[in-house]
């Protein structure tokens, strides 16, 4: 499966536009990771615990989007966009949405 942010794929022809496909993930951050990130915020530096959550959520959203495209017979996704939001009362939940247009290429 080819997945790209561009509207076309070099060297390939899009012969059918299927539909827009999405992958959505909402992950909560547990107390331990939140505490560790708080220490990083206090002392400075990168938050490996939050970065790990972000990477995991993005990969899950991308995989979900790819599976939905395959289910409708697409072999590529063009125009991919990934959005991030924080949710929850304490802003301790991360929502990642991946979207793009499922297409058939030759």
C-alpha positions in Angstrom: 0.0 0.0 0.0 1.4 3.4 -1.0 0.6 6.1 1.4 1.5 9.7 0.6 0.7 13.3 1.5 0.8 14.3 -2.1 -2.3 14.3 -4.4 -0.6 12.1 -7.0 1.9 9.3 -7.1 4.8 9.8 -9.5 4.9 7.2 -12.3 1.4 5.9 -11.5 -2.0 6.7 -12.8 -5.0 6.9 -10.4 -7.7 5.0 -12.2 -10.4 5.1 -9.4 -11.1 7.3 -6.5 -12.8 5.2 -3.8 -13.6 7.4 -0.8 -12.1 9.3 2.1 -10.8 6.9 4.7 -10.0 7.6 8.3 -8.1 6.1 11.2 -8.9 7.5 14.7 -7.2 6.7 18.0 -7.8 8.2 21.4 -5.2 7.1 24.0 -5.1 8.0 27.6 -1.8 8.7 29.4 -1.4 6.8 32.6 -0.4 8.2 35.9 3.2 7.1 35.7 3.8 8.6 32.3 2.0 11.8 33.3 4.2 12.0 36.4 7.4 11.4 34.4 6.4 14.0 31.9 5.7 16.5 34.8 9.3 16.0 36.0 10.6 16.6 32.5 8.5 19.8 32.3 10.0 20.9 35.7 13.6 20.1 34.9 13.5 20.6 31.1 14.3 18.2 28.2 12.3 15.9 26.0 9.5 13.8 27.4 10.1 10.3 26.2 6.9 9.0 27.8 4.7 11.5 25.9 6.7 11.0 22.7 6.2 7.2 22.9 2.5 7.7 23.4 2.4 10.1 20.4 4.3 7.7 18.1 2.1 4.7 19.2 -1.1 6.7 18.6 0.0 7.9 15.2 1.1 4.4 14.0 -2.3 3.0 15.2 -4.2 5.7 13.4 -2.2 5.1 10.2 -2.7 1.3 10.3 -6.4 1.7 10.9 -6.7 4.0 7.9 -4.7 1.6 5.7 -6.9 -1.4 6.8 -10.0 0.6 5.9 -8.6 1.4 2.5 -7.7 -2.2 1.8 -11.2 -3.3 2.8 -12.7 -1.2 0.0 -10.2 -2.4 -2.6 -7.8 0.5 -2.7 -4.1 0.0 -3.3 -3.0 3.5 -2.3 -4.0 6.5 -0.2 -3.2 10.0 -1.4 -3.5 13.4 0.3 -2.9 12.0 3.8 -3.3 14.4 6.7 -2.6 13.7 10.4 -4.2 15.8 13.1 -3.5 15.8 16.9 -5.7 17.0 19.7 -5.6 16.7 23.5 -8.9 15.8 25.2 -10.2 15.1 28.6 -10.8 17.0 31.8 -7.1 17.2 32.6 -5.9 17.2 29.0 -4.5 13.7 29.6 -5.9 12.0 26.5 -4.4 12.2 23.0 -6.5 11.9 19.9 -4.8 11.3 16.6 -6.7 11.2 13.3 -5.3 10.1 10.0 -7.3 10.8 6.8 -6.7 10.5 3.1 -8.4 9.5 -0.2 -8.3 5.8 -1.0 -7.5 5.2 -4.6 -6.7 2.5 -7.1 -3.5 3.0 -9.1 -2.0 1.3 -12.1 
